[in-house]
Amino acid sequence: MNTRVTIADLVDARRAGKKFAAVSCYDYTTARLVAAAGVEMILVGDSAAEILLGHDSTLPATMDFMVTITAAVRRGAPNVCLVADMPFLSYQTGLKDALTNAGRFLTEGGAQLVKLEVGEAQIEVVKAMSDAGIGVMAHIGIKPQTIGKMGRLRVDGDTTEAAAMMLDLADAMVEAGAVSLLLEGTARDVAKMVARRVPVPVVGCGSGPDCDGQILVIADILGLTQREMPKFSKKYMEGGKAMTAAVAKYVAQVHSGKFPDDKHSYHVRKSEAADFTKWRKQQAE
Ligand code: KIV
């Protein structure tokens, strides 16, 4: 029997020292294939704004768009632990907005957890969500939604001061009720300290091998993106080249008239053959 992976299963996996795999993915068809490959978790990341829509940051992702694609991913992957990314300004504008928007991911999108990029300013919102019964994944380390303020995104936890701040923030998030942490672009040793210290599953994205789970963006795994891959990411196939080669073959066959052939065409029913031949003859006269 297929059963849905829940945060409780991931807590058990962590206790048993078993790693879990997650991907960021944004559509029904890909979610179906990714689930068949055995991932335990899918994040519908706001990186969709870059990967699907071609923006140069995650900021233009909207609530309606994210809820729509989250529901599509859930239809494709009914049994994974589904996490929805709260887009820019969906939780920074007040507790009521944050709760309403997080709730939409659960009720309309079918997500089990919501992820938000956090600093000290988000302790209250994480607590409010947790008090409302919403499972929160607190995203610390590199926070792509701060690109406007920071100007560029860089590794976190690579100084003693930054490491100490990160441990404090991780503690504060767990204390506020976060049921999972996501560490993006964090120095390996510090990620290890965080993962050992907190009692919740820690997902690493470019934060070394000592986190409980790992996440990569599906387009990077498949080699579909043109963008320069971050140091931590890994391409498992040249999907972009394979896709362009396949479509180029199709284009050539259309141009040459080789496609579609008779095998890829519909035909008048056999039982209609005599009538049809007679009728066609009349049409030609
Ligand atoms: O938006 C996203 O896909 C993410 C992952 C890269 C962690 O936040």
Residues whose N, C-alpha, C, O or C-beta is under 5 A from the ligand:
A	BS01	KIV	S24 G45 D46 S47 C205
